[in-house]
């Protein structure tokens, strides 16, 4: 299968997350680019509203592209859902993280990157691009199960 364009990959991830939430009796709405920070707004069966930013990979990679704006702006009811579509060869996988944790990890990774040097001893060029690597599997705490998480990954090099 030919790789879809970037917008369709992102849309597929958002619709997949909305599907998971809807099947768990959440009321969901996809913002379709109308909201700066959120892709999905959802109301849980207990009437709690959550905001979700979805990041999607088409292939089988682990590094999700982020930007400088993902270093801040988190909140208690704001989550990132990372979706890997696995080239549509098998069921997509997804991971849910609280936004405040994602903000912290992105800041720490970029700080470490900015302070590093390449083989020639030069510092890296300044960039607004960030990467969030999903790895080191462990089950997400059960209290979050109602949000939509199967698995939770933690980057142990940060903590």
N, C-alpha and C positions, 0 to 999 in steps of 0.2 A: 504494500500500500504506500502511495505517495504521502509524504508528510504534509499535513494541512498547514495553512498559513498560521502565523502567530496568534492573530485574533481568534480564529476558530479553536485553536488549542486552549486558549484562556477561557473561551465560552464553554467548551466541553467540560473543563474542570469545574466551573461555576454551576453548570446544570447538574453535573454529577453530585456535587455536594448538596444542592437543593433537593435532588432526588432522595438522597440518604436522609436528610432532615425531614422531608415530607413524609417518608415512610415511617418515621418515628413520631408522627403526629405534631410536628412543628408547622406553624404557618410561616411560609418563606416568600420573600420577594427578592429578585435579582435586580440590582440597581442599574445594570447595563451602562456603566460609565458615567452615570449621573452623580455619583458620590465620590469625592476625592479619595477617601481612605477605605471604604467598605464596598465589597462586591455583593454581599448578601445581608439582609436584615431578616431576623427570624424571631418569632415569638414561640417560646417553649410551652408545652402543655400546662406548666405551672404559672403561665402569664409573664415570665421573665423574658425580656428582650435581649438578644445578643447580636453583635455585629461581627461579620466575618470577612476577612481578606483571603482570597484563594490564589495560590500560586501553583501553576501547572507545568509539568514536563510531559512531553509526548513520548520520549524514549525511556530507556531503563536507567538513566543517570540518577545521581544523588544530590547534585548541587542545584538549588533553586535560585534564580536570579532575583535579587532584591535591589533597592536603591537607598540612598542616604536618608530619605524620608522614613524608611522602615526602622531607623535607629531610635525613633521617639514617637510619641503619640498613642501609646498603648493605653489600655484601661481594663478595669475589672471584668467587664462584659464584652470584651473585644478579643477575638481569636484569629489565628492564622491556621488555615487548612492547606496542607501541601499535598497535591494530587499527582501521582505518577500514572499516566495512561498506559504504560507498557506497550506502546506501539499498537494498541488495540488488539494485541495477540492473546491477551488474557485479561481477567478482571482488573480494573484499576486498583491501586493501593492509595491509602490516604493516612495522614498523620495530623493530629490537632495539637496546637501549642497555644498557651496563653500569650497574648500580645506582649505583655511586659517582659516575659522571658525571651521572646524573639528579639525585642528591642535591645535587651542587654547583650545577648549573644552577638548580634550584628555589630553593635558598638565595639565589643571586646575583640572580635575577629578583625575588624577593620583597623583598630588601634594597633594590634599586633602586626598586621600586614604593612601599615604605614611606617612602622618602626623597623621593618626588616630591610635587608639589603640583598641584591642579587649576587650571582657568582662574580661579577665584576666589581662588587662593592658599592654599587649605586643604589640609591633609594628608589622605590617604585614611583611611577607617575601618579599624580593626584587623580582620583576618579570618584564619581558618584555611584558607581556600580558596586554592589555588595553580593556576597554569596552566602546562602544558608544551606549547610550540608546536613542532611537527615541521615543519621547512623546510630550505631550502638543501641540496638533494640532492647526495650523492656516494656512490659505492659503498662499502659496508662493507668493511673490510679482509678479505682472503680467509681469513685464519686463523680468522675467526669464522663462516665459511660453514656449518660443521657445526652451529652452534647453531640456526639456522633463519632467518637474515636474507637478504632480497632486497636491501634498501636500508638505508642508514644516513644519518640526517640530523644536522646539527650546527648549533647556534644560534651563529653567528659573532659576534653582538653581545656574547656573554659572554666569548669568548676573544680 
